[in-house]
Amino acid sequence: MSSSSSSGGTVRVAVVGAGGIARSVHLPSLKEMPDVELVAICDLLPERAQQQAEKWGIPKTYTLMREMFANEKIDAVFCLVEPGSMFHVAMLSLDHGYHTMIEKPPGITAFQAESLARKADEKKCHLMVAFNRRFIPVVRKTREIVTAKAAVTQVEGCFYKFGNAAFDKGSLPAFTSDTIHAVDLMRYLSGGRDAKKAAMVINRYDSPIDNAWNGICVFDNDVTGIIKANYRVGGRVHQFQIHGIGVSAFIDLGMGADISVQSRILSHQGAISYSLASTGAAAENSVILDGKELAGSDQFYRFYGYYFEDRHFIDCVKSGDTPETCIQDAVHSIRLVEQFLASRL
């Protein structure tokens, strides 16, 4: 059982999984936090755990997480394993009474996510899901500006790639494992919780499995949501739109190799113009927000939100506040994923 940290003390963190997501974003983020002590790292490949331990100054390595949990004094666990393994790792962490951060998705099914939510409630532990897009500074600032000007009426998200749409060695489809990032952010930007109704067109292009999804839904606050994903296109495109009466925002989270991370906010200022050719441009004000400038860094793990989501989790461990992307909220995102998939036209 963990020994609780005081609000001003150090949080003792153990990491399960030393793969790419741990190496590139979570370990660099945690290492920058003076109130975090990385006590141990566990991976099935001992050389991988040892390499990261040496790089980040982590004193202990393990290949079995049960041994790590039995031998170390831990306040919080970062579960950074593949989606097909996440459920059992998170369940064991919660059973030990540890506050837990898991990578997305929050389960390979809504049933798994709901089971984790019940366990977190039972153990009175935080279980936060790493939906990092919500914590990208340019996303948060854009949403703040738009919602201050008008009520949101429509949101749109897209995630395009060129690759295989069977994720985690074939354990689940890309829409559930990967596009859920866009689904969750679309739901966050809408301000809604659940969809009243949804419909989706699903296709296969140069693939034995579904790899293209185009859906529309109406949230419980009457905001329209549009989601688009295709894993057989020209390259990675990740963009979002927010619209309200007289205001629109276009968020670019990268196209191809260019991870520009910026947004453009368009506000209508005067008389309506329907045609550039006949009446000229309408009176509109355009503002561009630079994501790296807002993050105060050109480090990917900072301007793409990973540092800020990890910081939020640590702060919640210390304060007792509920994480913004807690498992109880994440359940609604994976339910929406399944609702879309069940509403095939």
N, C-alpha and C positions, 0 to 999 in steps of 0.2 A: 504493500500500500504506500502511496506517495506521502511525503511529508509536506504539508501545504506551505507555499511561499507567503511571506508577508507582502503587503502592498508595495513596500519599498525594497524588497529583497531581491535575491538572484533566483531566476527560474532555471532549474536543472532539467536539461532537455536531452532525451535519447532519440536517435534517428534509426528507423528501420528502412533499409534500402539505400544503397550507395550508387544508384544508377545515374543517368544523365540529368534528370530533373533535380536530384539532390546536389550533384556536382556543380551544375551551371547556375542555379538560382537560389535554392534554399540554404545551403551551407554558406555561401558568400553573404547572404542576408543575415543569417543568425550570428555569424562571426563578427559582424559590425555592431552588434548590440551589447553594450557593456553590462547589462543586467541578465544576460543569458550565459549559462555555463553548459557547454556541450560535453556531456559526461561519457557518452558511449555511442558507437555506431555499429549496426548489425547488418550483415549481408550474407547470403548463401555462398558467395564467392569470397573466401577470406582475404585474397590478395586485393580485391576491390575495396573492401572495408579498410584494410591496412593502408592502402594508398591515400584514401581520403582522411584517415586519422592522422597520418603524417603531415598532410598538406594543411589541415585546419587545426592541428594541435588538440586532437581528441584523444584522451588518455587510454580508453579501452575499446577493444573490438570484439565482436562476437559473430558467430555463424548461426546461433540459435537464439531467437528473441526471448524464449522462456528463461534461458540462462541469464540473459541481460536483465530481465525484469526481476529475477530472483536475487541478483547480486548488486544491483545499483540502486542508489537513492534518486528517485526520479519524480519530477513534478509534471512534466508534459512530454508527449511522444509525437514525433512527426512520422507518419506512415507514408512512405514514398515508394510504394511497390506498384506492380502492374494491377490494372483494374480487376482481373480475375482472382487476385490474391488479397485484395484490399479488405474485403469483408471480414475475413478471419483474423487478420492482423489487427484491425480496428476493434473487433469484439474482444480479443485478448487484452488489448491495451485498456479498454474500458472496464473489463472485469477486474483488472488490477487497481482501478480507481484513478487512472491517469487522465488528465485533460489531453485531448487528442486532436491533431490536425491530419486530415487525409487529403490526398490529391483527388481531383475529379476523375470520373464521375462518382457520386456518392453511393454507388452500388451498380451492379450490372443490370439490376431491375429495381423498380420502385419498391417491391417487396423487401429487398435487401436494405434499402435506405430507410424504410419504415421500421424494420427490425433494429437497425442501428439507433434510430431516434428513440425507440422505447428503451433500449439499453442505456443510452446516455441519460435519459430521464431517471431510470431506476438507480443508476450509480451517482446521480447528481454531478455529472462531469460535463464539461464543454466538449462537443465534437464539432469542429469547424471543417467545412469543405473548401478547398483551395480554388474558388472561382476567382482567379486573379484579375480578370478583366474588370470587375467591379472596383478594383483598387488602383487601377491605372489613373494617375493624376489628371490627365487630360479628359478622361471619361467623366470623372467626378465633377470637375470644374464645368464642363460643358453641360452636364445635367443640371447643375446648380443654376447656371445662367438661363437656360431655357425655361426651367420650371418657375423662375422668378418673373419671367415675362408673360407666360401663358400656361394654361392647362394643356397637358400633352394629349393629343388626339390620335396619333399614329406613330408607330415605331417599326423599324426594319433592321434586320441583321443578316449578314451573309458570311459564309465561310467556304471559300473555294480553294481547291488544291489539285495537284496532279499526283495521284498515288493509289494505293490499295485501300479500299473502303472496309476491309476486315481488320479491325484493330486487335491489339493484345494477342498476337499469334492466332487470330481467328475466333477469339472468345466472344466478341460482340461487335456490332456494326459501328461504323464511324459516326453515324448520327447520334448514337447513344454515348459513345466514348469521347468524341471530339466536338461535334457540332453542338453538344450540350453547353459548351462555352457560350456560343452565340444565342442559344435558347434562353439560358439563364440571364445573360446581359439584356436581351430583349425584354424579358419579364421585369427585370430591375428598372430599366429605362421607362417602361410603361407605367410603373407604379401599381400594377395589378398583382394579384396573388395567384389566381387560377383562371383558366379559360372557360368561358361559358359554352363555346363551341369552337370547333376547329375542322379544317379540311386540308388534305395534302395530296399533291401529285408526286408519285415516286417512279423513278426510271432506272434503267441499267444502260450504261454506255461503255462498250468495250470491256465488259465485266460479267462474271457469272453470278454476281450478287448485286443488290441494289446499291447505287452509288450517287444518286442525285435526288434531292428532296426540295420541293417548293411548296410551302404551306402558308396558310392564313388562319388567324384565330381572332376571336373577340374576347378580351379580358373581362373580368368581373366588374371593372370600372368603365367599361364600354370603349376602352382604347383598342384600336385595331393593331394587331401584330402580324408582321410578315417575316418569314424565315426562308432563306435560300442557301442551299449547299450543293456542291457538285465536286466530286473527287476525281474528275477526269477532264480538267480544263487546262488553261495555259500556265497556271502557277498559283501560288498562294495569294489570295485576296481576302482581307478581313475588314469589313466596313459596316458602319451602322448609321442609321438616320433617326432623328427625333423631330416630330412636327407638332406644332400647336398653331393656334390662330395668329397669323402675323409673324411667326418665327419658325425657323428650321435650322437644324444642326446636322452636319455631315462629319462623322468621325472616321478617320482613316487609321487603322491599326496595322497597316502594312500592305504593300503590293509587291509580289515577287521577293527579290532579295532586299528591297528597300523597306525597312521597318521605320517609316517616317514618324508615326505617332503624332498626329495633329488633328485639329478639327476646324471647321469653318462654320460660323454661325451667321445666318442670314436673317435680317429683321426688316420687315416692310415699313417704310417711312411715310408714304403719301398716297397719291392717286394711283389707281389700278391701271396697268398697261398690259393688254393681252397679247400684243404683237410687237416684237422688236422691229420688224420690217415697216409696219405702218405707223406706230405711235412711239417707237423708241423704248429705251429701257425704263422700267419702273423705278421709283425712288426707294432704294433698298440700301441698307447698311450691312457691310460684310466685315466680320472680325475673324482673324485666324489665331488659334491658340497652338503654341508649340509644346508638345508633350515632354520633351527633354528639359526645356526651360522650366516648366511647371514642376517637374520632378527634382530639379536642381542637380541633374546628373545625366551623363551619356552612357551610364552602365545599364545594360539591358535589364538586369534583375531589379533595378530601381524604376526606370521609366516605364516598364511594362507591368508594374504593380506587385511583383513578388515580394519585394522588401516590405511594402506597406501592408500586404495581407499578413505576412509573418509577424510584423510589428503589432498589428491589430490583435492577433491571436495571443501573443505574449501579454499585451496590455489587459486583455480579458481574463487571462489566467491570474494575473495579479490583482485585478479589481473585483472579479466575480461577475462582471457584466457579460451579457449574452453576446457572442460573436454575431456580426451582421450576417455572415453566411453560415450560420449554424445548421446542423443536420435537419432540424425541424423546418427550416426555410428551404433547404436544398431538396427536401422531399417534393416540394411543389414544382421544382424545375424538372425533376426526372419523371414526375407524373405527366407534365406537359409534353415531354418527349414521347412518352408512351401513348398519350392521347393523339398526338400528331400521327404516329405510326399506325394507330388503329383506325384513323379516319381517311384511309386511302381512297382516292376517287377512282 
